[in-house]
Amino acid sequence: MRRVQIGLLIQQTGPAGIWSPSAEACARLAVAEINHQSGILKQHVELVVEDAGTTAADAHAATRRALKLGAQGIVGMLPSYARRAVADAALNAVPFIYTPQYEGTAAEAQTITTGETATELLAPGLHWLSEHRKAQRYFLCGSDYVWPRTSLSIARAMIPRFGGEVVGEAFTPVGTDTYDGLIERIKRARPDVVLPYFLGTDGISFNRSFHEAGLCPRVLRFTSAIDETIVYGLPPEATENLFVSSGYFASVRSHNNGAFLERYHTAYGEAPPPVNSFGQSCYEGIYSLASLVEQAEAFDAHRIHRLAGRTEQQRTARGSRSKAVVGGRQPIFLARLDGYDFKVLAV
């Protein structure tokens, strides 16, 4: 059988490296399943995994390495500051699927996004906090790059619609390991809710500091930047009054997710990398690319881009439909942390 290669770009180092084990595991599961079903265009699929590093320049170089090794398509789960670098390196020569949640602004030409947007993720939580917790005062904070800044800019515009006001805002460099100054600013602002949008392990550091400052019992937190992987890096007491929105939680009960989790644990045993929305997005990304290529009957970037939004992917872990549309919108869930368990709320 002839072979085809797909490049998987993930950050294996830096704050976002926390997601690389689950991202690679989910992508390899998708590839194994696709090969079991005769591959892509009847060609056996091989995954080329490249470390996207910690900068846009690193991601550009990783893309070029993948292409040099023969990758005919790119799936990327990496911070949004590196997205354009990957798109530029691909030069529209191969399809590029960008999988994580993102700010929702117009993506680069020929980039196909499959993740949830900031508007989709923020609205249910802000509405629920207003209705059920009577929240009015909000403090916005996060890592200093495009995704947190743009997401929190969207939040700033939405909050007044739910009867609230922003009482403070702050950003810290990616890789910050001390948050004492930020914690003091939060205390002085006396918010009802903090929206923390920190990248990967920076989210662990911030939320540990938040807990150590004694704020968890008194101040709510709401974000879409926390998942199972990050939560496992916190003491259970640090998840008190923490709410998270996402298009995927491992705890969601659905046929699609149940079947996905069964296949995942069959492949990797009882103690694999924890399933989470960021890692699982690579499973969706591989299937999205495979379905688009099958529909286009070629790895043609321009033809494939036109098919996004109207092509069914063969398998998904999200939603309730048996076959999702590539790039289509998915249900958004709001969950409350109970120790390490995400308890999905009715919204």
N, C-alpha and C positions, 0 to 999 in steps of 0.2 A: 504494500500500500504506500502511496506517495505521502509525504509529510508536509505539514504547514506549521509555522511557528507564530506564537502570539507573545508579545512582550508584556510583562506585568511590571509596572513601576510602582514601588512602594518605598517609603523611607524606613530603612532598617536601623538608623541611628537618629539621635536627637529626640526632642519631645514626642514627635509623631511615631517614633520607632516602636512605641508600646503596642501599636496595632499590627505590626508586620507579621507576627506568627499567625494570627487569625486570618489576616488578609491572604497570606500565601496558602494556608490550609483550605480556605473556602474556594480560592481560585483553582487549586489543584483538584478539589472535589468536582468542580464543574467540568474541568477538562477530562477527568476520568469518566464522568457520566457521558459526556459528548462522544468520546472515543468508543464507549460501549455501544453507542447508537450509530456507529459508522463514521464518526468524525465530522469535519466540515468539508462540504463538497466532496465527500467520500475520501477525504485525506485525514490521516492520523494527525492529531494536534499535539504539539510539544510546547510547553510553557518555558519562556525565557524570563527569568526573574532578575531584575536589575535594581540595585540600591539607588534610589533617587537622591540620596544625600540630604543635606539640610539647607541648601540654597537653590535658587532658581538656576544658577549656572550648573550645579550638580545634576539637577533634573534634566537639563538640556543635554549634558554629556551622557547621562544614562540612556536617554532616548536614542542618541546617535549610536551608542554601543549596541542597543537592542536591534536597531535597523541594520547595523553592520553584520550582526550575527544572523540576519535573515528574517527578522520579525516582519510579518505582513499586516499586522494590526497591533495597536497599543491600547492596553487597559491601564488606567492610572488612578491610584488611590493615594493622593498626596495633597498637601495644603494648597490653597488657591493661589498663593503667591508664586507657585511653580507651574501653574497650569499653562500660562501663555508660553513659557519657555519650552514646554513639551510640544505644544501646538506648533511653535515656530520650528522646532527641530524636525517634526514630522513633515513639515513643508507640504501638507495636504497630499503627500504621496501615499500615506496609509491611513486608514480610519483610526480615530482616537476617541475612546470612550472614557469619560471622566465620571467616576462613580460616587464620591461622597456627597453628603449634603453640601450646599454652597450658597453663596449670598443671593443668587437668583438674578443678578444682572446679566446682560447679554454676554454669552460665552464667545470665545474666539471663533472665527470662521472655521467651519468643518469640525468643531468639537461637539460631541454628542454627550449631553449630561443625563444621568439617570437618577441622581439623588434629589432629595427634597430641597426646596428653597427656604430661605429665612422667613419669608412671609408666611408660608404654609406652616412652619414649625412654631412660630411665635404666637400667631393669633389664637389658637385654642387655649394655650396656657395663660396668656394675659386675660382672656375673657373669663376663664375658670377662676383665676385668682381674684379678679374683681367681684365676681358673683358669689363665690363661696368663702373667700377669706377677706373680703372688703378691702383689698389692698389698694393703696393710693400713692404711696411714696416709693420710688424705684431708684436704685443705684446701679449704673451700668459699668462693667469693667471687663477687661480681657487682654489677650495678647495683641501686640501692636503690629497687625498686618491686615490685609484687605478683608478677610472673612469676618473677624470679630468687629472691625470698624464698620463695615457695611451692614452687617446683621444688627448691630446695636443702633446704627443710624435709622434703620427700619423700625426697630423697637421704639426709639425716641419719638418717631412720628405716630406710632400706633397707640402708645400709652394714653395720651389725652382722650382718645376715642372711648376708652374704658374708664374714664373718670379719674385718671391718675396723673402724676407729675414726676418728672425726672429731677432728683435732688442731688445728683452727683454722677460723675463719669471719669474714668481713668483707664489708661492703657499702660502695659508694661512690656519691655522687650521679651521676645521669645527666648526661653531659657532662663528666665528670672527664677531665683531660688529662695528669695526672701520677700515677704509681703507685709512686713510690719508697718511700713508707711501707708500702704493702701488700706490695711485693716483699720488704722487710726482714722483715716478719712471716712471710711464707712461708718465707724462709730459716731463721728461728729455729725454726719448727715442724717442719722436716725431713720433709715429707710424701713419700710415694711417688707420690701423684697429686694434682693440683689440678683442681678442677671450676670453670672460669671461665664465668660466665653474665652477660656484659656485652652491652648493647644496641648493635647496629650498629657504628658507627665507634668506640665505646668499646672494643669487642672488638679492633679493630686496635691501638689505643693500648696496651691492657693486654698483648697478646701481643708487641708490639714491645718493651715494657719487660721482659717475661719473658725474651725472647731476649737483649737487651742485658745483662741481669744474669747471663748464662751458665747459665741454669737448664735450657734445652731438652735438653741431653744427659743431664741427671741426674734430671729430674723429669718424670713423665708428665702429660699433660693429657687430660681427657675432658669433652666437652660436647655439647649439641645446639644451641648458640647460635652456631655458626660454620658458614658455608657458602662456596660458591665465590666470592661477591662479597667477603666479608671476607678470605679467603685471598689474593686477588689484591692486597690492600693490604699484604701482609707480604713480607719477603724470604724466599726458599725455605728458608733455614736456620732460620727461626722456626717452621716446621711440623714439626720433628723431634719424635718421640714425642707427636704430637697425634692423638687419636682422636675421632671425631665419630659420633653416631647421628642418623638422620633417616628419615623416611618417603619421602624422595626425594633422589637424587643424579643429576646429569646423566650420570654414568658408569655408572649401572645399565643392564644389558643386559636388555631386555625388549621385546616387541612394542609395548606401549603407549608406552614411552618412546622407542623408536626412531622410531615414527610421529610422535609429538609433536615430537621434535627435527627431523625432516625438514620438517615443516610450519612450524616456527618459523624455521628457516634459509632456507626458500624465501620466507617472508614478509619477513624482515629482512636477508638476506644472510649473509656469512661472519663479520662482526664486530658482532653485535648485543649488547645488554646480556647479560651472562653469565646463563645459566639457573641457577636455584638453588631451594631448597625454598620460601623465602619468596615469591619472585616467582611461581613456578609455582603456588603456592596460589591465586593470583587466577584462573588459568585454571580450576582446579577450582571455585572459587567461582562464577564466571559460569555454568559448566555445571550446577552444583548448583541455582542459582536457576532457570535455564531449565527444567530437568527437573521441579522442584517445581511451577512455575507451570503447565507443560503438564499435569501430573497433576491439579492442583487446578482447572485450567481457569479460573484467575483469579489476580490478584495479591492474594490474601487471606491476611494474615499468620497468622491463627489456623488456617485450614484447612491452610496450607502447613506450619506447625510440626508438626501432627499427622502429616504425611506423611514427615517426616525419619526416616531409618533404614529405610524400606521403599519408597523410590523409586529407580529406577536412573537414573544420569546417562548421557547419550549418549556422552560421551567422557571419557577420563582419561589422564593420563601416569603414574599410579602403579599399582603392583600388576601382576598378570598376568591378571586377569579383563577381558574386553573391555568390560564395563559395570559400573562400581562402584556401590555403594549410597550415596546421599547421606548423609553422616554416619557411614558404616560404617568399620570398622577396617581399616587397611592394614598390609602387612608393614613391619617396622622393620629398617633396615640399619645395620650398624656398619662404619665405614671408618677406615682409617689414612691419614694424609696422607703422600704421597711427593712432596716439593716442592709443586707445585700440583695434583697428581692425587689424587683420593679413591680408594683401593684398597679395595673392599668385601671384608670378611672373612667367613668362614663362622662363624656363631654358633649 
